[in-house]
Amino acid sequence: MVTAVVLIEAETEKISQLANQLVELEAVSEVFSVAGRYDLVAVLRVAQNEDLADAVGGEIRQLDGIVKSETLIAFRVYSREETEGVFSIGSDG
């Protein structure tokens, strides 16, 4: 599983519409509207890198209203559940 985060700068009047379009894409698991340098953050989860290239280059970048984007590919995913599971091994509680 390949996980990526796509940071998106969008045209202000198209942020809501763009978020709704993004969340409908198969590769996109979540979309966040955020404050700061970027307007939207999309979390993508796909089977392989080629799928990520198709999703970002072939689908996301083609959506109307995107000014620019930056894609971050995750090497490892850390979560509270995984961390707590590691420390609870062998404990009775």
PyMOL Python script that loads the backbone (N, CA, C, O; Angstrom):
from pymol import cmd

cmd.read_pdbstr("""\
ATOM      1  N   MET A   1       0.855  -1.177   0.000  1.00  0.00           N
ATOM      2  CA  MET A   1       0.000   0.000   0.000  1.00  0.00           C
ATOM      3  C   MET A   1       0.896   1.234   0.000  1.00  0.00           C
ATOM      4  O   MET A   1       1.814   1.341   0.813  1.00  0.00           O
ATOM      5  N   VAL A   2       0.633   2.145  -0.895  1.00  0.00           N
ATOM      6  CA  VAL A   2       1.354   3.406  -0.988  1.00  0.00           C
ATOM      7  C   VAL A   2       0.437   4.508  -0.465  1.00  0.00           C
ATOM      8  O   VAL A   2      -0.707   4.642  -0.900  1.00  0.00           O
ATOM      9  N   THR A   3       0.957   5.287   0.469  1.00  0.00           N
ATOM     10  CA  THR A   3       0.199   6.411   1.020  1.00  0.00           C
ATOM     11  C   THR A   3       0.896   7.695   0.620  1.00  0.00           C
ATOM     12  O   THR A   3       2.123   7.790   0.667  1.00  0.00           O
ATOM     13  N   ALA A   4       0.109   8.680   0.229  1.00  0.00           N
ATOM     14  CA  ALA A   4       0.662   9.982  -0.136  1.00  0.00           C
ATOM     15  C   ALA A   4      -0.251  11.077   0.389  1.00  0.00           C
ATOM     16  O   ALA A   4      -1.450  10.881   0.591  1.00  0.00           O
ATOM     17  N   VAL A   5       0.353  12.231   0.602  1.00  0.00           N
ATOM     18  CA  VAL A   5      -0.379  13.422   1.009  1.00  0.00           C
ATOM     19  C   VAL A   5      -0.181  14.447  -0.099  1.00  0.00           C
ATOM     20  O   VAL A   5       0.948  14.744  -0.487  1.00  0.00           O
ATOM     21  N   VAL A   6      -1.284  14.983  -0.604  1.00  0.00           N
ATOM     22  CA  VAL A   6      -1.203  15.994  -1.652  1.00  0.00           C
ATOM     23  C   VAL A   6      -1.663  17.327  -1.059  1.00  0.00           C
ATOM     24  O   VAL A   6      -2.802  17.470  -0.615  1.00  0.00           O
ATOM     25  N   LEU A   7      -0.751  18.291  -1.063  1.00  0.00           N
ATOM     26  CA  LEU A   7      -1.029  19.641  -0.574  1.00  0.00           C
ATOM     27  C   LEU A   7      -1.484  20.464  -1.769  1.00  0.00           C
ATOM     28  O   LEU A   7      -0.805  20.506  -2.795  1.00  0.00           O
ATOM     29  N   ILE A   8      -2.637  21.119  -1.636  1.00  0.00           N
ATOM     30  CA  ILE A   8      -3.240  21.782  -2.789  1.00  0.00           C
ATOM     31  C   ILE A   8      -3.522  23.246  -2.501  1.00  0.00           C
ATOM     32  O   ILE A   8      -4.169  23.589  -1.511  1.00  0.00           O
ATOM     33  N   GLU A   9      -3.024  24.103  -3.386  1.00  0.00           N
ATOM     34  CA  GLU A   9      -3.399  25.520  -3.386  1.00  0.00           C
ATOM     35  C   GLU A   9      -4.487  25.659  -4.445  1.00  0.00           C
ATOM     36  O   GLU A   9      -4.307  25.254  -5.594  1.00  0.00           O
ATOM     37  N   ALA A  10      -5.617  26.234  -4.045  1.00  0.00           N
ATOM     38  CA  ALA A  10      -6.772  26.295  -4.948  1.00  0.00           C
ATOM     39  C   ALA A  10      -7.273  27.719  -5.105  1.00  0.00           C
ATOM     40  O   ALA A  10      -6.979  28.594  -4.291  1.00  0.00           O
ATOM     41  N   GLU A  11      -8.034  27.932  -6.169  1.00  0.00           N
ATOM     42  CA  GLU A  11      -8.737  29.196  -6.340  1.00  0.00           C
ATOM     43  C   GLU A  11      -9.772  29.282  -5.217  1.00  0.00           C
ATOM     44  O   GLU A  11     -10.545  28.346  -5.010  1.00  0.00           O
ATOM     45  N   THR A  12      -9.787  30.394  -4.500  1.00  0.00           N
ATOM     46  CA  THR A  12     -10.613  30.540  -3.301  1.00  0.00           C
ATOM     47  C   THR A  12     -12.075  30.175  -3.528  1.00  0.00           C
ATOM     48  O   THR A  12     -12.665  29.461  -2.717  1.00  0.00           O
ATOM     49  N   GLU A  13     -12.651  30.644  -4.595  1.00  0.00           N
ATOM     50  CA  GLU A  13     -14.077  30.403  -4.830  1.00  0.00           C
ATOM     51  C   GLU A  13     -14.395  28.962  -5.232  1.00  0.00           C
ATOM     52  O   GLU A  13     -15.565  28.590  -5.327  1.00  0.00           O
ATOM     53  N   LYS A  14     -13.354  28.143  -5.470  1.00  0.00           N
ATOM     54  CA  LYS A  14     -13.571  26.765  -5.913  1.00  0.00           C
ATOM     55  C   LYS A  14     -13.156  25.727  -4.878  1.00  0.00           C
ATOM     56  O   LYS A  14     -13.179  24.531  -5.166  1.00  0.00           O
ATOM     57  N   ILE A  15     -12.776  26.164  -3.674  1.00  0.00           N
ATOM     58  CA  ILE A  15     -12.263  25.231  -2.666  1.00  0.00           C
ATOM     59  C   ILE A  15     -13.289  24.160  -2.307  1.00  0.00           C
ATOM     60  O   ILE A  15     -12.968  22.971  -2.318  1.00  0.00           O
ATOM     61  N   SER A  16     -14.503  24.559  -1.992  1.00  0.00           N
ATOM     62  CA  SER A  16     -15.528  23.599  -1.574  1.00  0.00           C
ATOM     63  C   SER A  16     -15.868  22.624  -2.691  1.00  0.00           C
ATOM     64  O   SER A  16     -15.959  21.420  -2.452  1.00  0.00           O
ATOM     65  N   GLN A  17     -16.051  23.114  -3.880  1.00  0.00           N
ATOM     66  CA  GLN A  17     -16.360  22.269  -5.037  1.00  0.00           C
ATOM     67  C   GLN A  17     -15.216  21.296  -5.297  1.00  0.00           C
ATOM     68  O   GLN A  17     -15.445  20.116  -5.562  1.00  0.00           O
ATOM     69  N   LEU A  18     -14.007  21.788  -5.221  1.00  0.00           N
ATOM     70  CA  LEU A  18     -12.822  20.969  -5.449  1.00  0.00           C
ATOM     71  C   LEU A  18     -12.704  19.869  -4.398  1.00  0.00           C
ATOM     72  O   LEU A  18     -12.392  18.727  -4.734  1.00  0.00           O
ATOM     73  N   ALA A  19     -12.947  20.199  -3.133  1.00  0.00           N
ATOM     74  CA  ALA A  19     -12.895  19.202  -2.059  1.00  0.00           C
ATOM     75  C   ALA A  19     -13.891  18.082  -2.325  1.00  0.00           C
ATOM     76  O   ALA A  19     -13.570  16.908  -2.144  1.00  0.00           O
ATOM     77  N   ASN A  20     -15.087  18.434  -2.749  1.00  0.00           N
ATOM     78  CA  ASN A  20     -16.116  17.428  -3.056  1.00  0.00           C
ATOM     79  C   ASN A  20     -15.721  16.558  -4.244  1.00  0.00           C
ATOM     80  O   ASN A  20     -16.010  15.361  -4.248  1.00  0.00           O
ATOM     81  N   GLN A  21     -15.075  17.126  -5.237  1.00  0.00           N
ATOM     82  CA  GLN A  21     -14.615  16.344  -6.387  1.00  0.00           C
ATOM     83  C   GLN A  21     -13.486  15.396  -5.982  1.00  0.00           C
ATOM     84  O   GLN A  21     -13.443  14.243  -6.411  1.00  0.00           O
ATOM     85  N   LEU A  22     -12.579  15.895  -5.155  1.00  0.00           N
ATOM     86  CA  LEU A  22     -11.447  15.078  -4.720  1.00  0.00           C
ATOM     87  C   LEU A  22     -11.890  13.851  -3.935  1.00  0.00           C
ATOM     88  O   LEU A  22     -11.403  12.745  -4.172  1.00  0.00           O
ATOM     89  N   VAL A  23     -12.806  14.050  -3.010  1.00  0.00           N
ATOM     90  CA  VAL A  23     -13.232  12.946  -2.149  1.00  0.00           C
ATOM     91  C   VAL A  23     -13.963  11.856  -2.935  1.00  0.00           C
ATOM     92  O   VAL A  23     -14.097  10.736  -2.444  1.00  0.00           O
ATOM     93  N   GLU A  24     -14.429  12.159  -4.124  1.00  0.00           N
ATOM     94  CA  GLU A  24     -15.093  11.175  -4.972  1.00  0.00           C
ATOM     95  C   GLU A  24     -14.105  10.298  -5.749  1.00  0.00           C
ATOM     96  O   GLU A  24     -14.500   9.269  -6.296  1.00  0.00           O
ATOM     97  N   LEU A  25     -12.830  10.691  -5.804  1.00  0.00           N
ATOM     98  CA  LEU A  25     -11.835   9.906  -6.530  1.00  0.00           C
ATOM     99  C   LEU A  25     -11.484   8.645  -5.752  1.00  0.00           C
ATOM    100  O   LEU A  25     -11.352   8.685  -4.529  1.00  0.00           O
ATOM    101  N   GLU A  26     -11.334   7.545  -6.444  1.00  0.00           N
ATOM    102  CA  GLU A  26     -11.075   6.252  -5.801  1.00  0.00           C
ATOM    103  C   GLU A  26      -9.817   6.258  -4.933  1.00  0.00           C
ATOM    104  O   GLU A  26      -9.816   5.664  -3.854  1.00  0.00           O
ATOM    105  N   ALA A  27      -8.770   6.902  -5.373  1.00  0.00           N
ATOM    106  CA  ALA A  27      -7.502   6.893  -4.643  1.00  0.00           C
ATOM    107  C   ALA A  27      -7.523   7.770  -3.393  1.00  0.00           C
ATOM    108  O   ALA A  27      -6.688   7.599  -2.505  1.00  0.00           O
ATOM    109  N   VAL A  28      -8.453   8.692  -3.316  1.00  0.00           N
ATOM    110  CA  VAL A  28      -8.485   9.658  -2.212  1.00  0.00           C
ATOM    111  C   VAL A  28      -9.312   9.099  -1.061  1.00  0.00           C
ATOM    112  O   VAL A  28     -10.487   8.769  -1.223  1.00  0.00           O
ATOM    113  N   SER A  29      -8.668   8.997   0.119  1.00  0.00           N
ATOM    114  CA  SER A  29      -9.392   8.479   1.284  1.00  0.00           C
ATOM    115  C   SER A  29      -9.956   9.597   2.148  1.00  0.00           C
ATOM    116  O   SER A  29     -10.992   9.411   2.786  1.00  0.00           O
ATOM    117  N   GLU A  30      -9.298  10.760   2.185  1.00  0.00           N
ATOM    118  CA  GLU A  30      -9.745  11.882   3.000  1.00  0.00           C
ATOM    119  C   GLU A  30      -9.309  13.185   2.362  1.00  0.00           C
ATOM    120  O   GLU A  30      -8.288  13.242   1.676  1.00  0.00           O
ATOM    121  N   VAL A  31     -10.090  14.231   2.591  1.00  0.00           N
ATOM    122  CA  VAL A  31      -9.733  15.575   2.155  1.00  0.00           C
ATOM    123  C   VAL A  31      -9.965  16.513   3.334  1.00  0.00           C
ATOM    124  O   VAL A  31     -11.022  16.480   3.965  1.00  0.00           O
ATOM    125  N   PHE A  32      -8.984  17.337   3.623  1.00  0.00           N
ATOM    126  CA  PHE A  32      -9.082  18.307   4.708  1.00  0.00           C
ATOM    127  C   PHE A  32      -9.009  19.720   4.145  1.00  0.00           C
ATOM    128  O   PHE A  32      -8.158  20.015   3.305  1.00  0.00           O
ATOM    129  N   SER A  33      -9.885  20.578   4.599  1.00  0.00           N
ATOM    130  CA  SER A  33      -9.779  22.003   4.321  1.00  0.00           C
ATOM    131  C   SER A  33      -8.920  22.564   5.446  1.00  0.00           C
ATOM    132  O   SER A  33      -9.227  22.356   6.620  1.00  0.00           O
ATOM    133  N   VAL A  34      -7.853  23.271   5.104  1.00  0.00           N
ATOM    134  CA  VAL A  34      -6.885  23.707   6.118  1.00  0.00           C
ATOM    135  C   VAL A  34      -6.569  25.194   5.982  1.00  0.00           C
ATOM    136  O   VAL A  34      -6.817  25.816   4.948  1.00  0.00           O
ATOM    137  N   ALA A  35      -6.016  25.736   7.056  1.00  0.00           N
ATOM    138  CA  ALA A  35      -5.535  27.114   7.037  1.00  0.00           C
ATOM    139  C   ALA A  35      -4.032  27.078   6.800  1.00  0.00           C
ATOM    140  O   ALA A  35      -3.367  26.092   7.116  1.00  0.00           O
ATOM    141  N   GLY A  36      -3.513  28.147   6.248  1.00  0.00           N
ATOM    142  CA  GLY A  36      -2.068  28.222   6.009  1.00  0.00           C
ATOM    143  C   GLY A  36      -1.759  28.392   4.544  1.00  0.00           C
ATOM    144  O   GLY A  36      -2.558  28.932   3.779  1.00  0.00           O
ATOM    145  N   ARG A  37      -0.604  27.931   4.170  1.00  0.00           N
ATOM    146  CA  ARG A  37      -0.098  28.103   2.815  1.00  0.00           C
ATOM    147  C   ARG A  37      -0.939  27.359   1.770  1.00  0.00           C
ATOM    148  O   ARG A  37      -1.068  27.808   0.631  1.00  0.00           O
ATOM    149  N   TYR A  38      -1.501  26.233   2.169  1.00  0.00           N
ATOM    150  CA  TYR A  38      -2.332  25.442   1.259  1.00  0.00           C
ATOM    151  C   TYR A  38      -3.789  25.534   1.685  1.00  0.00           C
ATOM    152  O   TYR A  38      -4.088  25.916   2.816  1.00  0.00           O
ATOM    153  N   ASP A  39      -4.686  25.186   0.785  1.00  0.00           N
ATOM    154  CA  ASP A  39      -6.113  25.253   1.047  1.00  0.00           C
ATOM    155  C   ASP A  39      -6.726  23.889   1.363  1.00  0.00           C
ATOM    156  O   ASP A  39      -7.635  23.778   2.186  1.00  0.00           O
ATOM    157  N   LEU A  40      -6.221  22.869   0.703  1.00  0.00           N
ATOM    158  CA  LEU A  40      -6.734  21.511   0.873  1.00  0.00           C
ATOM    159  C   LEU A  40      -5.585  20.525   1.035  1.00  0.00           C
ATOM    160  O   LEU A  40      -4.501  20.718   0.485  1.00  0.00           O
ATOM    161  N   VAL A  41      -5.837  19.475   1.792  1.00  0.00           N
ATOM    162  CA  VAL A  41      -4.894  18.374   1.925  1.00  0.00           C
ATOM    163  C   VAL A  41      -5.662  17.097   1.614  1.00  0.00           C
ATOM    164  O   VAL A  41      -6.666  16.797   2.261  1.00  0.00           O
ATOM    165  N   ALA A  42      -5.195  16.350   0.629  1.00  0.00           N
ATOM    166  CA  ALA A  42      -5.818  15.088   0.254  1.00  0.00           C
ATOM    167  C   ALA A  42      -4.893  13.941   0.643  1.00  0.00           C
ATOM    168  O   ALA A  42      -3.696  13.972   0.360  1.00  0.00           O
ATOM    169  N   VAL A  43      -5.460  12.931   1.295  1.00  0.00           N
ATOM    170  CA  VAL A  43      -4.708  11.733   1.651  1.00  0.00           C
ATOM    171  C   VAL A  43      -5.076  10.643   0.653  1.00  0.00           C
ATOM    172  O   VAL A  43      -6.250  10.315   0.481  1.00  0.00           O
ATOM    173  N   LEU A  44      -4.071  10.089   0.002  1.00  0.00           N
ATOM    174  CA  LEU A  44      -4.278   9.060  -1.012  1.00  0.00           C
ATOM    175  C   LEU A  44      -3.706   7.742  -0.531  1.00  0.00           C
ATOM    176  O   LEU A  44      -2.645   7.698   0.092  1.00  0.00           O
ATOM    177  N   ARG A  45      -4.430   6.661  -0.830  1.00  0.00           N
ATOM    178  CA  ARG A  45      -3.938   5.321  -0.530  1.00  0.00           C
ATOM    179  C   ARG A  45      -4.196   4.468  -1.765  1.00  0.00           C
ATOM    180  O   ARG A  45      -5.335   4.297  -2.199  1.00  0.00           O
ATOM    181  N   VAL A  46      -3.110   3.938  -2.319  1.00  0.00           N
ATOM    182  CA  VAL A  46      -3.204   3.145  -3.550  1.00  0.00           C
ATOM    183  C   VAL A  46      -2.325   1.905  -3.427  1.00  0.00           C
ATOM    184  O   VAL A  46      -1.512   1.801  -2.509  1.00  0.00           O
ATOM    185  N   ALA A  47      -2.492   0.978  -4.346  1.00  0.00           N
ATOM    186  CA  ALA A  47      -1.754  -0.283  -4.301  1.00  0.00           C
ATOM    187  C   ALA A  47      -0.274  -0.122  -4.665  1.00  0.00           C
ATOM    188  O   ALA A  47       0.586  -0.758  -4.055  1.00  0.00           O
ATOM    189  N   GLN A  48       0.022   0.717  -5.644  1.00  0.00           N
ATOM    190  CA  GLN A  48       1.412   0.833  -6.101  1.00  0.00           C
ATOM    191  C   GLN A  48       1.696   2.238  -6.627  1.00  0.00           C
ATOM    192  O   GLN A  48       0.779   3.025  -6.862  1.00  0.00           O
ATOM    193  N   ASN A  49       2.961   2.534  -6.803  1.00  0.00           N
ATOM    194  CA  ASN A  49       3.382   3.871  -7.229  1.00  0.00           C
ATOM    195  C   ASN A  49       2.752   4.295  -8.555  1.00  0.00           C
ATOM    196  O   ASN A  49       2.419   5.465  -8.737  1.00  0.00           O
ATOM    197  N   GLU A  50       2.589   3.356  -9.472  1.00  0.00           N
ATOM    198  CA  GLU A  50       1.992   3.690 -10.761  1.00  0.00           C
ATOM    199  C   GLU A  50       0.563   4.218 -10.581  1.00  0.00           C
ATOM    200  O   GLU A  50       0.131   5.121 -11.298  1.00  0.00           O
ATOM    201  N   ASP A  51      -0.158   3.647  -9.622  1.00  0.00           N
ATOM    202  CA  ASP A  51      -1.517   4.110  -9.332  1.00  0.00           C
ATOM    203  C   ASP A  51      -1.493   5.531  -8.783  1.00  0.00           C
ATOM    204  O   ASP A  51      -2.384   6.333  -9.060  1.00  0.00           O
ATOM    205  N   LEU A  52      -0.470   5.824  -8.008  1.00  0.00           N
ATOM    206  CA  LEU A  52      -0.324   7.173  -7.458  1.00  0.00           C
ATOM    207  C   LEU A  52      -0.056   8.170  -8.585  1.00  0.00           C
ATOM    208  O   LEU A  52      -0.626   9.261  -8.602  1.00  0.00           O
ATOM    209  N   ALA A  53       0.798   7.798  -9.511  1.00  0.00           N
ATOM    210  CA  ALA A  53       1.092   8.662 -10.656  1.00  0.00           C
ATOM    211  C   ALA A  53      -0.173   8.931 -11.469  1.00  0.00           C
ATOM    212  O   ALA A  53      -0.402  10.055 -11.916  1.00  0.00           O
ATOM    213  N   ASP A  54      -0.990   7.896 -11.657  1.00  0.00           N
ATOM    214  CA  ASP A  54      -2.246   8.068 -12.398  1.00  0.00           C
ATOM    215  C   ASP A  54      -3.208   8.982 -11.650  1.00  0.00           C
ATOM    216  O   ASP A  54      -3.844   9.847 -12.253  1.00  0.00           O
ATOM    217  N   ALA A  55      -3.314   8.792 -10.346  1.00  0.00           N
ATOM    218  CA  ALA A  55      -4.251   9.579  -9.535  1.00  0.00           C
ATOM    219  C   ALA A  55      -3.850  11.046  -9.485  1.00  0.00           C
ATOM    220  O   ALA A  55      -4.686  11.930  -9.671  1.00  0.00           O
ATOM    221  N   VAL A  56      -2.570  11.303  -9.235  1.00  0.00           N
ATOM    222  CA  VAL A  56      -2.120  12.699  -9.115  1.00  0.00           C
ATOM    223  C   VAL A  56      -2.019  13.356 -10.484  1.00  0.00           C
ATOM    224  O   VAL A  56      -2.584  14.428 -10.701  1.00  0.00           O
ATOM    225  N   GLY A  57      -1.318  12.735 -11.391  1.00  0.00           N
ATOM    226  CA  GLY A  57      -1.106  13.338 -12.706  1.00  0.00           C
ATOM    227  C   GLY A  57      -2.303  13.272 -13.621  1.00  0.00           C
ATOM    228  O   GLY A  57      -2.567  14.210 -14.373  1.00  0.00           O
ATOM    229  N   GLY A  58      -3.030  12.174 -13.565  1.00  0.00           N
ATOM    230  CA  GLY A  58      -4.129  11.975 -14.492  1.00  0.00           C
ATOM    231  C   GLY A  58      -5.479  12.446 -14.000  1.00  0.00           C
ATOM    232  O   GLY A  58      -6.364  12.726 -14.809  1.00  0.00           O
ATOM    233  N   GLU A  59      -5.661  12.540 -12.688  1.00  0.00           N
ATOM    234  CA  GLU A  59      -6.963  12.927 -12.163  1.00  0.00           C
ATOM    235  C   GLU A  59      -6.901  14.235 -11.369  1.00  0.00           C
ATOM    236  O   GLU A  59      -7.558  15.213 -11.728  1.00  0.00           O
ATOM    237  N   ILE A  60      -6.133  14.250 -10.318  1.00  0.00           N
ATOM    238  CA  ILE A  60      -6.134  15.420  -9.424  1.00  0.00           C
ATOM    239  C   ILE A  60      -5.667  16.679 -10.132  1.00  0.00           C
ATOM    240  O   ILE A  60      -6.339  17.708 -10.062  1.00  0.00           O
ATOM    241  N   ARG A  61      -4.543  16.621 -10.803  1.00  0.00           N
ATOM    242  CA  ARG A  61      -3.989  17.820 -11.449  1.00  0.00           C
ATOM    243  C   ARG A  61      -4.879  18.353 -12.569  1.00  0.00           C
ATOM    244  O   ARG A  61      -4.714  19.492 -13.006  1.00  0.00           O
ATOM    245  N   GLN A  62      -5.816  17.539 -13.030  1.00  0.00           N
ATOM    246  CA  GLN A  62      -6.710  17.957 -14.113  1.00  0.00           C
ATOM    247  C   GLN A  62      -7.957  18.683 -13.610  1.00  0.00           C
ATOM    248  O   GLN A  62      -8.699  19.258 -14.407  1.00  0.00           O
ATOM    249  N   LEU A  63      -8.193  18.663 -12.308  1.00  0.00           N
ATOM    250  CA  LEU A  63      -9.401  19.284 -11.762  1.00  0.00           C
ATOM    251  C   LEU A  63      -9.317  20.801 -11.840  1.00  0.00           C
ATOM    252  O   LEU A  63      -8.281  21.402 -11.554  1.00  0.00           O
ATOM    253  N   ASP A  64     -10.414  21.394 -12.227  1.00  0.00           N
ATOM    254  CA  ASP A  64     -10.492  22.844 -12.349  1.00  0.00           C
ATOM    255  C   ASP A  64     -10.432  23.501 -10.974  1.00  0.00           C
ATOM    256  O   ASP A  64     -11.149  23.103 -10.056  1.00  0.00           O
ATOM    257  N   GLY A  65      -9.589  24.491 -10.842  1.00  0.00           N
ATOM    258  CA  GLY A  65      -9.483  25.240  -9.600  1.00  0.00           C
ATOM    259  C   GLY A  65      -8.186  25.024  -8.852  1.00  0.00           C
ATOM    260  O   GLY A  65      -7.896  25.743  -7.896  1.00  0.00           O
ATOM    261  N   ILE A  66      -7.398  24.041  -9.270  1.00  0.00           N
ATOM    262  CA  ILE A  66      -6.104  23.813  -8.613  1.00  0.00           C
ATOM    263  C   ILE A  66      -5.081  24.780  -9.191  1.00  0.00           C
ATOM    264  O   ILE A  66      -4.853  24.810 -10.400  1.00  0.00           O
ATOM    265  N   VAL A  67      -4.468  25.568  -8.317  1.00  0.00           N
ATOM    266  CA  VAL A  67      -3.430  26.502  -8.731  1.00  0.00           C
ATOM    267  C   VAL A  67      -2.085  25.785  -8.773  1.00  0.00           C
ATOM    268  O   VAL A  67      -1.340  25.897  -9.747  1.00  0.00           O
ATOM    269  N   LYS A  68      -1.782  25.047  -7.702  1.00  0.00           N
ATOM    270  CA  LYS A  68      -0.575  24.221  -7.675  1.00  0.00           C
ATOM    271  C   LYS A  68      -0.724  23.168  -6.591  1.00  0.00           C
ATOM    272  O   LYS A  68      -1.578  23.276  -5.711  1.00  0.00           O
ATOM    273  N   SER A  69       0.123  22.145  -6.669  1.00  0.00           N
ATOM    274  CA  SER A  69       0.072  21.082  -5.676  1.00  0.00           C
ATOM    275  C   SER A  69       1.473  20.568  -5.389  1.00  0.00           C
ATOM    276  O   SER A  69       2.406  20.760  -6.168  1.00  0.00           O
ATOM    277  N   GLU A  70       1.585  19.920  -4.262  1.00  0.00           N
ATOM    278  CA  GLU A  70       2.846  19.286  -3.860  1.00  0.00           C
ATOM    279  C   GLU A  70       2.480  17.930  -3.284  1.00  0.00           C
ATOM    280  O   GLU A  70       1.612  17.829  -2.418  1.00  0.00           O
ATOM    281  N   THR A  71       3.147  16.884  -3.769  1.00  0.00           N
ATOM    282  CA  THR A  71       2.836  15.529  -3.318  1.00  0.00           C
ATOM    283  C   THR A  71       3.959  15.000  -2.440  1.00  0.00           C
ATOM    284  O   THR A  71       5.135  15.050  -2.802  1.00  0.00           O
ATOM    285  N   LEU A  72       3.566  14.491  -1.271  1.00  0.00           N
ATOM    286  CA  LEU A  72       4.497  13.885  -0.319  1.00  0.00           C
ATOM    287  C   LEU A  72       4.189  12.398  -0.245  1.00  0.00           C
ATOM    288  O   LEU A  72       3.070  12.017   0.101  1.00  0.00           O
ATOM    289  N   ILE A  73       5.160  11.555  -0.562  1.00  0.00           N
ATOM    290  CA  ILE A  73       4.960  10.111  -0.508  1.00  0.00           C
ATOM    291  C   ILE A  73       5.465   9.615   0.842  1.00  0.00           C
ATOM    292  O   ILE A  73       6.587   9.920   1.248  1.00  0.00           O
ATOM    293  N   ALA A  74       4.630   8.853   1.527  1.00  0.00           N
ATOM    294  CA  ALA A  74       4.987   8.344   2.854  1.00  0.00           C
ATOM    295  C   ALA A  74       5.888   7.116   2.730  1.00  0.00           C
ATOM    296  O   ALA A  74       5.610   6.209   1.945  1.00  0.00           O
ATOM    297  N   PHE A  75       6.967   7.097   3.512  1.00  0.00           N
ATOM    298  CA  PHE A  75       7.827   5.911   3.591  1.00  0.00           C
ATOM    299  C   PHE A  75       7.263   4.923   4.610  1.00  0.00           C
ATOM    300  O   PHE A  75       7.214   3.717   4.368  1.00  0.00           O
ATOM    301  N   ARG A  76       6.839   5.459   5.752  1.00  0.00           N
ATOM    302  CA  ARG A  76       6.227   4.663   6.816  1.00  0.00           C
ATOM    303  C   ARG A  76       5.039   5.426   7.356  1.00  0.00           C
ATOM    304  O   ARG A  76       5.002   6.656   7.332  1.00  0.00           O
ATOM    305  N   VAL A  77       4.070   4.674   7.843  1.00  0.00           N
ATOM    306  CA  VAL A  77       2.910   5.288   8.470  1.00  0.00           C
ATOM    307  C   VAL A  77       2.928   4.903   9.938  1.00  0.00           C
ATOM    308  O   VAL A  77       2.996   3.722  10.278  1.00  0.00           O
ATOM    309  N   TYR A  78       2.867   5.897  10.801  1.00  0.00           N
ATOM    310  CA  TYR A  78       2.821   5.675  12.241  1.00  0.00           C
ATOM    311  C   TYR A  78       1.446   6.091  12.731  1.00  0.00           C
ATOM    312  O   TYR A  78       0.917   7.124  12.321  1.00  0.00           O
ATOM    313  N   SER A  79       0.875   5.288  13.606  1.00  0.00           N
ATOM    314  CA  SER A  79      -0.411   5.654  14.181  1.00  0.00           C
ATOM    315  C   SER A  79      -0.409   5.309  15.660  1.00  0.00           C
ATOM    316  O   SER A  79       0.374   4.473  16.111  1.00  0.00           O
ATOM    317  N   ARG A  80      -1.276   5.948  16.399  1.00  0.00           N
ATOM    318  CA  ARG A  80      -1.379   5.697  17.835  1.00  0.00           C
ATOM    319  C   ARG A  80      -1.717   4.229  18.091  1.00  0.00           C
ATOM    320  O   ARG A  80      -1.156   3.619  19.001  1.00  0.00           O
ATOM    321  N   GLU A  81      -2.626   3.655  17.299  1.00  0.00           N
ATOM    322  CA  GLU A  81      -3.031   2.272  17.489  1.00  0.00           C
ATOM    323  C   GLU A  81      -1.849   1.317  17.338  1.00  0.00           C
ATOM    324  O   GLU A  81      -1.686   0.392  18.134  1.00  0.00           O
ATOM    325  N   GLU A  82      -1.031   1.542  16.321  1.00  0.00           N
ATOM    326  CA  GLU A  82       0.129   0.684  16.112  1.00  0.00           C
ATOM    327  C   GLU A  82       1.126   0.831  17.249  1.00  0.00           C
ATOM    328  O   GLU A  82       1.670  -0.168  17.721  1.00  0.00           O
ATOM    329  N   THR A  83       1.378   2.049  17.697  1.00  0.00           N
ATOM    330  CA  THR A  83       2.329   2.299  18.769  1.00  0.00           C
ATOM    331  C   THR A  83       1.850   1.685  20.072  1.00  0.00           C
ATOM    332  O   THR A  83       2.636   1.053  20.778  1.00  0.00           O
ATOM    333  N   GLU A  84       0.583   1.857  20.404  1.00  0.00           N
ATOM    334  CA  GLU A  84       0.037   1.276  21.632  1.00  0.00           C
ATOM    335  C   GLU A  84       0.081  -0.236  21.574  1.00  0.00           C
ATOM    336  O   GLU A  84       0.327  -0.884  22.591  1.00  0.00           O
ATOM    337  N   GLY A  85      -0.152  -0.812  20.404  1.00  0.00           N
ATOM    338  CA  GLY A  85      -0.097  -2.264  20.243  1.00  0.00           C
ATOM    339  C   GLY A  85       1.277  -2.820  20.517  1.00  0.00           C
ATOM    340  O   GLY A  85       1.402  -3.886  21.119  1.00  0.00           O
ATOM    341  N   VAL A  86       2.319  -2.118  20.087  1.00  0.00           N
ATOM    342  CA  VAL A  86       3.695  -2.565  20.306  1.00  0.00           C
ATOM    343  C   VAL A  86       4.004  -2.584  21.797  1.00  0.00           C
ATOM    344  O   VAL A  86       4.633  -3.528  22.278  1.00  0.00           O
ATOM    345  N   PHE A  87       3.580  -1.570  22.536  1.00  0.00           N
ATOM    346  CA  PHE A  87       3.905  -1.475  23.951  1.00  0.00           C
ATOM    347  C   PHE A  87       3.008  -2.348  24.822  1.00  0.00           C
ATOM    348  O   PHE A  87       3.317  -2.548  25.996  1.00  0.00           O
ATOM    349  N   SER A  88       1.921  -2.867  24.292  1.00  0.00           N
ATOM    350  CA  SER A  88       1.033  -3.698  25.103  1.00  0.00           C
ATOM    351  C   SER A  88       1.325  -5.181  24.948  1.00  0.00           C
ATOM    352  O   SER A  88       0.692  -6.006  25.605  1.00  0.00           O
ATOM    353  N   ILE A  89       2.271  -5.530  24.093  1.00  0.00           N
ATOM    354  CA  ILE A  89       2.605  -6.938  23.889  1.00  0.00           C
ATOM    355  C   ILE A  89       3.143  -7.513  25.203  1.00  0.00           C
ATOM    356  O   ILE A  89       4.068  -6.965  25.803  1.00  0.00           O
ATOM    357  N   GLY A  90       2.551  -8.612  25.632  1.00  0.00           N
ATOM    358  CA  GLY A  90       3.009  -9.279  26.840  1.00  0.00           C
ATOM    359  C   GLY A  90       2.432  -8.691  28.120  1.00  0.00           C
ATOM    360  O   GLY A  90       2.711  -9.213  29.199  1.00  0.00           O
ATOM    361  N   SER A  91       1.655  -7.646  28.044  1.00  0.00           N
ATOM    362  CA  SER A  91       1.067  -7.076  29.255  1.00  0.00           C
ATOM    363  C   SER A  91      -0.308  -7.675  29.471  1.00  0.00           C
ATOM    364  O   SER A  91      -0.964  -8.100  28.519  1.00  0.00           O
ATOM    365  N   ASP A  92      -0.736  -7.709  30.696  1.00  0.00           N
ATOM    366  CA  ASP A  92      -2.042  -8.268  31.035  1.00  0.00           C
ATOM    367  C   ASP A  92      -3.133  -7.232  31.005  1.00  0.00           C
ATOM    368  O   ASP A  92      -4.302  -7.599  31.121  1.00  0.00           O
ATOM    369  N   GLY A  93      -2.825  -5.957  30.856  1.00  0.00           N
ATOM    370  CA  GLY A  93      -3.829  -4.907  30.973  1.00  0.00           C
ATOM    371  C   GLY A  93      -4.189  -4.321  29.708  1.00  0.00           C
ATOM    372  O   GLY A  93      -5.027  -3.421  29.661  1.00  0.00           O
TER     373      GLY A  93
END
""", "prot")
cmd.dss("prot")
cmd.show_as("cartoon", "prot")
cmd.util.cbc("prot")
cmd.orient("prot")
